[in-house]
Amino acid sequence: QVRLVESGGGLVQFGGTLRISCAASGFTFSRYSIGWYRQAPGNEREFVARIFNNGADSMYADSVKGRFTISRDNDNATVYLRMSSLKPEDTAVYYCHAVIWGDDYWGQGTQVTVSS
């Protein structure tokens, strides 16, 4: 079955850097785009970034553009999100997302907390 497992979250200071990972299994990873979303308490889940299957094309939310970088390792079926110049407003649970055969799949999320 399709599985997306996030890891690497934690507590980081304002202006710091953190890299989170999403390990995928149960589907042909290299054929699908993978996205990152986040949800802060009391807020709706919002788009952060997406990387397409070729690894060369990606897109970002305006709020993270220039600070976050999404990348993928198709050999190891893993997507990364490197977050730099972190701000307290980046605090959220970060989720990995894929649409496989028309169905939405989400990971369990990883908490990122940025202290001011």
C-alpha positions as YAML, in Angstrom:
chain: A
units: angstrom
residues:
- id: 1
  name: GLN
  ca: [0.00, 0.00, 0.00]
- id: 2
  name: VAL
  ca: [1.03, 3.61, -0.47]
- id: 3
  name: ARG
  ca: [2.95, 5.01, 2.47]
- id: 4
  name: LEU
  ca: [4.42, 8.44, 3.06]
- id: 5
  name: VAL
  ca: [6.49, 8.84, 6.21]
- id: 6
  name: GLU
  ca: [7.80, 12.22, 7.26]
- id: 7
  name: SER
  ca: [10.75, 12.74, 9.58]
- id: 8
  name: GLY
  ca: [13.25, 15.35, 10.67]
- id: 9
  name: GLY
  ca: [11.02, 17.89, 12.36]
- id: 10
  name: GLY
  ca: [11.98, 19.58, 15.59]
- id: 11
  name: LEU
  ca: [12.64, 22.82, 17.41]
- id: 12
  name: VAL
  ca: [14.79, 25.42, 15.67]
- id: 13
  name: GLN
  ca: [15.63, 29.02, 16.44]
- id: 14
  name: PHE
  ca: [14.48, 32.02, 14.44]
- id: 15
  name: GLY
  ca: [16.66, 32.32, 11.34]
- id: 16
  name: GLY
  ca: [17.78, 28.70, 11.55]
- id: 17
  name: THR
  ca: [17.77, 25.87, 9.05]
- id: 18
  name: LEU
  ca: [16.08, 22.48, 9.11]
- id: 19
  name: ARG
  ca: [15.65, 19.69, 6.58]
- id: 20
  name: ILE
  ca: [12.68, 17.38, 6.70]
- id: 21
  name: SER
  ca: [12.23, 14.17, 4.72]
- id: 22
  name: CYS
  ca: [9.41, 12.15, 3.25]
- id: 23
  name: ALA
  ca: [10.09, 8.47, 2.58]
- id: 24
  name: ALA
  ca: [7.66, 6.90, 0.11]
- id: 25
  name: SER
  ca: [6.77, 3.32, -0.65]
- id: 26
  name: GLY
  ca: [4.05, 1.27, -2.32]
- id: 27
  name: PHE
  ca: [4.08, 2.99, -5.70]
- id: 28
  name: THR
  ca: [6.46, 3.83, -8.54]
- id: 29
  name: PHE
  ca: [7.93, 6.90, -6.92]
- id: 30
  name: SER
  ca: [9.72, 8.30, -9.96]
- id: 31
  name: ARG
  ca: [6.46, 8.70, -11.88]
- id: 32
  name: TYR
  ca: [4.72, 11.06, -9.47]
- id: 33
  name: SER
  ca: [5.03, 14.58, -8.21]
- id: 34
  name: ILE
  ca: [5.23, 14.96, -4.44]
- id: 35
  name: GLY
  ca: [4.13, 17.94, -2.41]
- id: 36
  name: TRP
  ca: [4.63, 19.42, 1.04]
- id: 37
  name: TYR
  ca: [1.81, 21.08, 2.93]
- id: 38
  name: ARG
  ca: [1.65, 22.50, 6.44]
- id: 39
  name: GLN
  ca: [-0.98, 23.18, 9.05]
- id: 40
  name: ALA
  ca: [-0.62, 25.50, 12.00]
- id: 41
  name: PRO
  ca: [-3.02, 25.32, 14.98]
- id: 42
  name: GLY
  ca: [-6.33, 26.93, 14.10]
- id: 43
  name: ASN
  ca: [-5.41, 27.26, 10.45]
- id: 44
  name: GLU
  ca: [-6.29, 25.31, 7.34]
- id: 45
  name: ARG
  ca: [-3.73, 23.09, 5.72]
- id: 46
  name: GLU
  ca: [-1.80, 25.09, 3.13]
- id: 47
  name: PHE
  ca: [0.43, 24.32, 0.18]
- id: 48
  name: VAL
  ca: [4.16, 24.78, 0.68]
- id: 49
  name: ALA
  ca: [5.99, 23.24, -2.27]
- id: 50
  name: ARG
  ca: [5.78, 20.56, -4.94]
- id: 51
  name: ILE
  ca: [8.39, 18.80, -6.99]
- id: 52
  name: PHE
  ca: [7.54, 17.08, -10.27]
- id: 53
  name: ASN
  ca: [8.61, 13.58, -11.18]
- id: 54
  name: ASN
  ca: [11.61, 14.69, -13.23]
- id: 55
  name: GLY
  ca: [13.06, 16.49, -10.22]
- id: 56
  name: ALA
  ca: [13.89, 19.53, -12.34]
- id: 57
  name: ASP
  ca: [10.62, 21.38, -11.96]
- id: 58
  name: SER
  ca: [9.16, 22.63, -8.72]
- id: 59
  name: MET
  ca: [6.81, 25.23, -7.36]
- id: 60
  name: TYR
  ca: [6.55, 27.11, -4.09]
- id: 61
  name: ALA
  ca: [4.10, 29.13, -2.07]
- id: 62
  name: ASP
  ca: [4.97, 32.81, -2.10]
- id: 63
  name: SER
  ca: [5.47, 32.72, 1.67]
- id: 64
  name: VAL
  ca: [8.42, 30.31, 1.40]
- id: 65
  name: LYS
  ca: [9.89, 31.19, -1.99]
- id: 66
  name: GLY
  ca: [13.59, 31.89, -1.73]
- id: 67
  name: ARG
  ca: [13.84, 30.29, 1.73]
- id: 68
  name: PHE
  ca: [12.71, 26.71, 1.15]
- id: 69
  name: THR
  ca: [14.09, 24.21, -1.35]
- id: 70
  name: ILE
  ca: [12.38, 20.99, -2.32]
- id: 71
  name: SER
  ca: [14.38, 18.12, -3.80]
- id: 72
  name: ARG
  ca: [14.00, 14.43, -4.44]
- id: 73
  name: ASP
  ca: [16.06, 11.26, -4.61]
- id: 74
  name: ASN
  ca: [14.29, 8.87, -6.94]
- id: 75
  name: ASP
  ca: [16.74, 6.06, -6.18]
- id: 76
  name: ASN
  ca: [15.75, 6.15, -2.51]
- id: 77
  name: ALA
  ca: [12.12, 7.24, -3.00]
- id: 78
  name: THR
  ca: [12.58, 10.25, -0.74]
- id: 79
  name: VAL
  ca: [11.63, 13.90, -0.97]
- id: 80
  name: TYR
  ca: [13.33, 16.57, 1.09]
- id: 81
  name: LEU
  ca: [12.36, 20.06, 2.14]
- id: 82
  name: ARG
  ca: [15.25, 22.26, 3.22]
- id: 83
  name: MET
  ca: [13.97, 25.23, 5.17]
- id: 84
  name: SER
  ca: [16.20, 28.18, 5.89]
- id: 85
  name: SER
  ca: [15.73, 31.65, 7.38]
- id: 86
  name: LEU
  ca: [12.97, 30.11, 9.44]
- id: 87
  name: LYS
  ca: [10.40, 32.35, 11.09]
- id: 88
  name: PRO
  ca: [7.96, 31.69, 13.94]
- id: 89
  name: GLU
  ca: [5.14, 31.77, 11.39]
- id: 90
  name: ASP
  ca: [6.67, 28.67, 9.77]
- id: 91
  name: THR
  ca: [5.69, 26.72, 12.88]
- id: 92
  name: ALA
  ca: [3.32, 23.96, 11.82]
- id: 93
  name: VAL
  ca: [2.90, 20.27, 11.22]
- id: 94
  name: TYR
  ca: [4.38, 19.53, 7.80]
- id: 95
  name: TYR
  ca: [2.76, 16.86, 5.65]
- id: 96
  name: CYS
  ca: [3.90, 15.01, 2.57]
- id: 97
  name: HIS
  ca: [1.28, 14.54, -0.16]
- id: 98
  name: ALA
  ca: [0.84, 12.55, -3.36]
- id: 99
  name: VAL
  ca: [-2.00, 11.79, -5.73]
- id: 100
  name: ILE
  ca: [-1.72, 8.19, -6.86]
- id: 101
  name: TRP
  ca: [-4.27, 6.77, -9.30]
- id: 102
  name: GLY
  ca: [-6.59, 9.67, -8.48]
- id: 103
  name: ASP
  ca: [-6.49, 9.15, -4.71]
- id: 104
  name: ASP
  ca: [-4.95, 11.55, -2.21]
- id: 105
  name: TYR
  ca: [-2.34, 10.19, 0.17]
- id: 106
  name: TRP
  ca: [-0.90, 11.98, 3.17]
- id: 107
  name: GLY
  ca: [1.78, 11.18, 5.67]
- id: 108
  name: GLN
  ca: [1.29, 11.45, 9.40]
- id: 109
  name: GLY
  ca: [3.14, 14.77, 9.57]
- id: 110
  name: THR
  ca: [6.21, 16.07, 11.33]
- id: 111
  name: GLN
  ca: [6.15, 19.01, 13.74]
- id: 112
  name: VAL
  ca: [8.37, 22.00, 13.03]
- id: 113
  name: THR
  ca: [8.57, 24.65, 15.73]
- id: 114
  name: VAL
  ca: [10.48, 27.90, 15.27]
- id: 115
  name: SER
  ca: [11.27, 29.82, 18.43]
- id: 116
  name: SER
  ca: [11.46, 33.60, 18.37]
...
